Amino acid sequence: MAVQQLFSKHNITIEKVALGEVVTREDIQPEKIKQLDDELLTLGFERIDDRKARLIEGIKNKIIQLIHHTDRVNLKHNWSDILAEEIHYEYNYLSNLFSSVEGITLEQYIIRQKIERAKELLFYDELNLSQIADRLGYSSVAHLSAQFKKITGLTPSELKKSREIDKVRKPLDAIQ
């Protein structure tokens, strides 16, 4: 509401407001953008430019690649080192940027991607829970099960027994 009020105050018509995004009907002049940026900062918001959006997309792509498109997530993965090295920015900056735009921490995003991958592996029914935990870089089945239950509300075994896996799986770009 605060963002909508600010844009309304400047007679800028908004088509859509979502977390980290405002779509306007008209183009905004650079001097007006600067003024809006200053006022947004005083409200505790920050406008995200294309460069930042590309950084976030790069972060998501790297996480998805390592979790969904490799045979095994290494237990020794230090996500902060991997992301900083791949994206060429300090991890603290990437983490703060990601949280401010996505509304969740990088750690939460990584956990949610791992749980989505676990759902996929459970759906295909080719691996047991111990193998899935190992493949996703968990130190134990108990650790995977605890995170799984926290995210989905069910243990992996409960979900598998319910045969509702295909109904609770999400597209990778919809995970938040």
N, C-alpha and C positions, 0 to 999 in steps of 0.2 A: 504494500500500500504506500509505503514511503517513497518508493521509486516512481510509482504512478502519480503521486501527488507532485513530485518534483518535475516530472515531464509535463504534467498538466499546467503547473505554474508558468512554464516556459512556452505554453501553447503548442506543444508537440504531441501529435496524435499517436497513440500507442495501439498497435494491432495485437501484440502479445507480450506478456511478461511471464518469464519462467525463471527458475533458479539460474543465475548467471547469464541471463539473456533478456534483452528488450528488443522487440522488432517495431520499428516506427514506419509510418506511412510515407513520410517524406525524408529526403536526405537532409542531414544536419551539417551546417557550415562548421569548419574547423574551430573558429573562435567560440561558437556555441558549445561545441564538444568539450573544449577546455573548461568552460564555465560549468558545464554539467559534471565533468570529472571532479572539479574542486568541491562542488556541492555534494556529490555522491560520497566523496571521502569523508566529509563531515558527518554524513549519515552512517558511516561504517561500511560503505560499499565501494567497489572499484570496477571500472569498466574494463572489460577484457578485450584486448586487441587481437588481431589475427595471429600475431606471433605467439601469444600466450595460448590461444586455442590450438595452434599447431603443436606446441610443447605438450599440452595435455593429451592430445591425440597420439603423439609419439610415446608418451608414458603408457597409455592404455594399450597401444599396439605391442609394445615390448613385453608387458605383463601377460597379455593374451598369448603372444608367441611362446613365451617360456612355459606357461601353464597348459595351454591347449594344443600346442603344436610341437611339443618335444615328447620323447618317450618317458622321460623321468625328470621331475623337478629335484634338483640337488638339495639335500638337506642343509648343505653348507652355503646355499645361496644367501648372499648378503644383498638384499634388495636395494639398499641405499647405495652400495658401491656399483652394482650393475646399472641402475638407472642413471646415476651421476656420470658414469663412464659412457654410457650409450647416448644420453641426451646432451652431454657436455655442459651441465649446470650443476651447481652444488645441490646436494640432496635436500637440505633445509629449504632452499628456495623452491625446488620442485614440489616438496611436500606441502608447503604453505600455499603455493599457487593452486595445487590440486584440491586441497581442502576448501579453499575459498570459493572455487568455481563449482566443484562437484558436490559439496556439502557433506562429504565423508572423507575420512583420512585415507591415505595411500594404503596403510595396513589393512583397513576395513575393505578397501577395494580388492586387494590381493586375496584376502580371505574369501570374499564373496566369489571371486573368479575360481578359486580352488574348490569351493563347495559346488559351484556349477559344474566344474569338471568331474567332481566326485559323483554328482547326479547322473552325468552322462555315462560314466564308467559303470555305475550301478544299473543303469537302463540297459546297457549292452550285455550285462550279466556274464562277462568273460573273466573277471577278476574277483577274488574274494576281498573282504574289507582290509585285511592286512596288506595285500598287494596294492590296493588303491592308496592306502595311507603311505606306503613306501614310494609309490610312483609320484605322489603329490608332495613329497618332502616332509611328511609329518614324522615326528619322533616316535609316535605310537598310535595305535588304533583308538585308544581312549582320547587322545588329543584331537584327532580328526572327528570322532563322534561328538565330543563336547562342542566343537565349533559348528559342526553340522546341525546339531540340535538348536544351538543358539540362533542360527540363521534361518533354519527351515521350520523349527518347532517340533521336528521329529528326529529320531536317531536314524542313521543310515539303514539299519535293519528294519525299523518300523516303516520307513518309506518304501523299501524294497518289497516288504510283505504286502503293503497296501496296493501295490501296482498302480500307484497314482503318479509315478515318476514322470511320465510324458506330459502330465498336466501341470507339473510344478517347474519344469525346465523353462529357462528364459533364454531369449536371444542374447548373445554376448554383448551387443551394444546397448541392451536394455538394463544391464546390471548396474545398480547404483547403491 
